[in-house]
């Protein structure tokens, strides 16, 4: 069983990275594209570097989401109305 503290860290990490993903996505969406956009600095960071950061945050979010589903599997089944049955192996 995963402790409550680990679950909290996972959820808060997903929240913070989701906000960062939104922020970088909005900057990338509104910044100029093409040749002119390559030279533009946003908060001292080039657009291409910001796009890389955006992609890395996305990969980390996917991993954390899979971990979140794994740690809350029983609750997820309960929410979906599926009964979780732990099978016992017979020792014949």
VOBA-1610 file (N, C-alpha, C; in pm, whole numbers, padded with zeros to 5 digits, always signed):
BEGIN
Unk+00084-00118+00000Unk+00000+00000+00000Unk+00088+00125+00000Unk+00051+00218-00078Unk+00128+00342-00091Unk+00080+00440+00015Unk+00176+00506+00078Unk+00139+00597+00187Unk+00068+00722+00133Unk-00002+00785+00222Unk-00076+00905+00187Unk+00017+01019+00145Unk+00134+01026+00206Unk+00231+01132+00172Unk+00279+01118+00028Unk+00304+00995-00017Unk+00348+00972-00154Unk+00238+01012-00251Unk+00115+00978-00218Unk+00002+01017-00303Unk-00012+01169-00312Unk+00009+01237-00200Unk+00000+01384-00199Unk+00108+01445-00287Unk+00228+01393-00277Unk+00339+01445-00358Unk+00309+01425-00507Unk+00256+01309-00542Unk+00223+01282-00682Unk+00117+01379-00732Unk+00010+01398-00655Unk-00099+01486-00697Unk-00052+01631-00707Unk+00025+01677-00609Unk+00074+01815-00614Unk+00173+01836-00729Unk+00252+01735-00758Unk+00344+01744-00872Unk+00267+01754-01002Unk+00162+01675-01016Unk+00078+01682-01136Unk+00016+01820-01148Unk-00030+01876-01038Unk-00091+02009-01039Unk+00009+02116-01082Unk+00126+02117-01020Unk+00226+02220-01051Unk+00275+02206-01194Unk+00305+02084-01237Unk+00352+02064-01374Unk+00243+02094-01476Unk+00117+02068-01440Unk+00007+02102-01530Unk-00004+02252-01550Unk+00015+02329-01442Unk+00012+02475-01453Unk+00129+02524-01537Unk+00248+02466-01516Unk+00364+02503-01598Unk+00342+02467-01745Unk+00279+02353-01769Unk+00249+02311-01907Unk+00154+02410-01973Unk+00054+02453-01899Unk-00040+02552-01951Unk+00031+02684-01981Unk+00115+02728-01888Unk+00188+02853-01904Unk+00281+02849-02026Unk+00361+02743-02038Unk+00452+02735-02153Unk+00375+02718-02284Unk+00264+02646-02279Unk+00183+02630-02400Unk+00124+02762-02448Unk+00077+02844-02354Unk+00022+02975-02392Unk+00131+03066-02449Unk+00249+03062-02390Unk+00359+03143-02442Unk+00397+03097-02582Unk+00406+02966-02603Unk+00440+02914-02735Unk+00332+02947-02838Unk+00208+02943-02796Unk+00097+02972-02887Unk+00096+03119-02929Unk+00128+03209-02837Unk+00119+03351-02867Unk+00249+03411-02922Unk+00361+03341-02908Unk+00487+03397-02958Unk+00495+03378-03110Unk+00573+03465-03178Unk+00584+03454-03324Unk+00648+03323-03365Unk+00603+03271-03479Unk+00654+03145-03530Unk+00746+03170-03650Unk+00822+03070-03687Unk+00910+03083-03803Unk+01042+03147-03769Unk+01103+03209-03870Unk+01236+03267-03855Unk+01239+03379-03751Unk+01138+03462-03752Unk+01133+03573-03655Unk+01117+03523-03512Unk+01046+03416-03496Unk+01021+03363-03363Unk+01144+03296-03302Unk+01238+03253-03385Unk+01357+03185-03335Unk+01446+03280-03256Unk+01441+03408-03288Unk+01527+03505-03221Unk+01460+03571-03101Unk+01332+03551-03085Unk+01258+03617-02978Unk+01287+03547-02845Unk+01315+03628-02743Unk+01337+03575-02609Unk+01213+03603-02525Unk+01163+03501-02459Unk+01051+03514-02368Unk+01103+03477-02230Unk+01102+03574-02140Unk+01157+03555-02007Unk+01303+03512-02013Unk+01375+03560-02114Unk+01516+03527-02130Unk+01542+03390-02190Unk+01439+03324-02240Unk+01452+03190-02297Unk+01407+03194-02442Unk+01486+03130-02530Unk+01446+03123-02671Unk+01322+03034-02687Unk+01250+03058-02794Unk+01126+02983-02820Unk+01155+02834-02834Unk+01263+02797-02900Unk+01295+02655-02919Unk+01325+02586-02785Unk+01394+02657-02698Unk+01423+02601-02565Unk+01294+02586-02485Unk+01205+02683-02498Unk+01077+02676-02429Unk+00994+02559-02481Unk+01002+02533-02612Unk+00931+02418-02669Unk+00987+02287-02614Unk+01119+02280-02596Unk+01180+02160-02537Unk+01134+02140-02393Unk+01133+02248-02316Unk+01086+02242-02177Unk+00941+02196-02173Unk+00859+02247-02263Unk+00719+02210-02272Unk+00705+02059-02299Unk+00787+02007-02389Unk+00781+01865-02422Unk+00826+01779-02303Unk+00934+01819-02236Unk+00982+01742-02121Unk+00880+01741-02008Unk+00816+01853-01985Unk+00711+01858-01883Unk+00598+01763-01920Unk+00566+01757-02048Unk+00461+01665-02094Unk+00496+01520-02067Unk+00622+01481-02095Unk+00664+01343-02069Unk+00659+01310-01921Unk+00703+01404-01838Unk+00699+01383-01693Unk+00554+01370-01646Unk+00465+01452-01702Unk+00323+01445-01665Unk+00262+01310-01702Unk+00299+01256-01817Unk+00247+01125-01857Unk+00292+01019-01756Unk+00420+01023-01719Unk+00472+00927-01621Unk+00404+00940-01486Unk+00387+01064-01439Unk+00321+01085-01311Unk+00175+01044-01315Unk+00110+01063-01429Unk-00031+01023-01442Unk-00044+00871-01434Unk+00047+00799-01499Unk+00047+00653-01491Unk+00071+00609-01347Unk+00166+00673-01280Unk+00194+00643-01140Unk+00073+00674-01051Unk+00005+00783-01080Unk-00115+00821-01005Unk-00225+00716-01021Unk-00245+00669-01142Unk-00346+00566-01166Unk-00308+00437-01093Unk-00179+00402-01094Unk-00133+00282-01026Unk-00155+00291-00874Unk-00123+00405-00817Unk-00136+00419-00671Unk-00281+00429-00626Unk-00371+00466-00713Unk-00512+00483-00678Unk-00601+00385-00754Unk-00548+00269-00785Unk-00619+00172-00867Unk-00749+00124-00801Unk-00743+00093-00673Unk-00863+00044-00603Unk-00972+00151-00601Unk-00934+00274-00575Unk-01033+00383-00573Unk-01092+00405-00712Unk-01010+00393-00814Unk-01058+00410-00951Unk-01162+00304-00985Unk-01134+00180-00947Unk-01231+00073-00971Unk-01360+00099-00895Unk-01348+00150-00775Unk-01467+00182-00694Unk-01550+00292-00761Unk-01482+00395-00811Unk-01552+00504-00879Unk-01625+00454-01003Unk-01565+00359-01072Unk-01625+00308-01194Unk-01732+00203-01166Unk-01748+00164-01039Unk-01850+00068-01002Unk-01807-00076-01025Unk-01677-00099-01039Unk-01625-00233-01059Unk-01578-00286-00924Unk-01620-00404-00890Unk-01583-00460-00761Unk-01441-00516-00769Unk-01360-00475-00673Unk-01222-00522-00667Unk-01218-00647-00581Unk-01179-00758-00640Unk-01174-00885-00568Unk-01030-00933-00569Unk-00976-00953-00451Unk-00840-01004-00439Unk-00851-01156-00430Unk-00792-01224-00527Unk-00803-01369-00530Unk-00697-01433-00442Unk-00735-01542-00378Unk-00642-01619-00298Unk-00606-01746-00376Unk-00479-01780-00369Unk-00436-01903-00435Unk-00460-02021-00339Unk-00514-02126-00395Unk-00537-02243-00311Unk-00407-02321-00297Unk-00385-02378-00181Unk-00262-02452-00155Unk-00290-02601-00148Unk-00337-02659-00257Unk-00366-02803-00261Unk-00239-02880-00274
//
